Amino acid sequence: DNGTPTDPLESGKRKALIVDDDLDLVDLITDGMKADGRFDVRTANNGFDAGMLVREYRPDVIVLDVMLPDINGKGVCQRVRNAGTLDAVKIICISGMVEADKIEELYAAGADDFVQKPFEIDALIDRVCQHLELEA
């Protein structure tokens, strides 16, 4: 009645936003999540587009690359958490970095989890399911 899209509600699928500038990795994650069958997936290749999609799409989970061309993952985490209306969204950061202090900064900025690249797509989906309280 009020123009709110209800497709994901009716389908029972959880909304996932994949944010990475590596298009091949985005395709792999997207294909894996779609094959799982429980996710409606949207993608963004930079922080600016991610910010726009987060407000419009209101995902349940964001799989977020830390090293984006325009804004880093920490900045995206902070913006999502500062929005106030997105407290329930789960943010899973992915990166090849292993510096403990940088990972701690991501958690401090609002990340819920960190997965180091390279990773198995199924393992990432399992982590997403844990955070969304879905069966793995």
N, C-alpha and C positions, 0 to 999 in steps of 0.2 A: 504493500500500500504506500509506503513512504520512499520507495525507490531503492531500498537496500537490497543488494544482490544476495540471493539465497542459494545459489547453486551449490557451494561447498557445504552449506548447512543441510540441504536436502540429500546430498550424496554421502554425507557422513565422513567425507575426506578431510584430513587436516591440511592446513595451508602452509606450504613451505616456500621460503624465498631463498634462492641460491645466489650469492654475490661473490663473483670472482672474475678477474680479467683474463684468465686462461679459459678460452672458449671450449677447448677439448675437455677440460676437467668439468666445466659446467654441464656439457652434454652428457658426460659419463654419470655424474651425480643425478641429473634430471632423469636420464633413462632408467637408472637404478630405482629411483623413488617412484617413478610412474609404473615400472614393472611390479613394484611392491603392491600397488593398487590402493594404498590408503592415503595417498597424498595428491593434492592439487598443487602443481609446482609453477612458480614464476621465477624469472631470472633477471639479474642486473649485472652489468659489467664494470660499474664504478660506484663510488660512494654517493654521488649526487643522485643517480637513477635509483639507487637502493633507498635513499631517503624519501624520494617521491613515492616509490612503490609501497614502502612500509606504511605510510599514512593512508594510501588508497586501498591497498590489499589487506592490511591488518593480519599478517601471517601469525601462525601459531609458533613457528620456528624459523630462525634465520641461520643459514650456514654461510658464514662470513669469512672471506679471505682477509688476512690481516694486512697484506701489502697490496693496496689498490693504487691505481695511477693518480687519483686526485685527493683522496683522504684515507688515512689508515684506519684499520679495523677498530682501534681504540676510540677514535673520534666518532665512528658510526655507533659503537656501543654507547658512548656517552650521550649522543643525540637521541637514541632510542629510549634510553633510561630517563633522560630529562624531559621527554615528551609527556610523562605522567599518565597517559592513557594506554601505554603499551607495556605496563609492568609485567603482564602475564606472558609476553612473548619470550621464548627461549632463544638464546644466542649461543651458537656453537662456532667458535673461531677455528679456522684452519690455517696452517702456515708451515713452512719449512724451518722456521726459526726455532731454536731450542734454548735461548737465553732465559733462564728461570726468572730474572727480574722483569723481563718484557712480558712473559706469560702472566706473572703476578699483576702487572699493570692492567692487562686485559680483564682479569677477574675483578680488579678494583673499579674498572670502568663499567662493569655490568655484565661481562660475559658469564655464561653459565657453564661452559665447558671449553676445552681446547683439545684439538686433534692435530697431531703432527703429520705433515706430508712427508713422504707418500703414505697413503693408507688404502685399505681395501674398502670399496664402496659399501659392501655389506656390513662391515664393522661400523662405518659412519652411520648407516641407516639404523643399526642397532642402538647406537648412542642417541640418535634422534628419538627413537621409540622410547628409550628409558626416560628421557626428559619430558616426553609427552604422555608418559604412563600408558603406553601401548605395549602389547605383547611383542617381544622381539621375534 
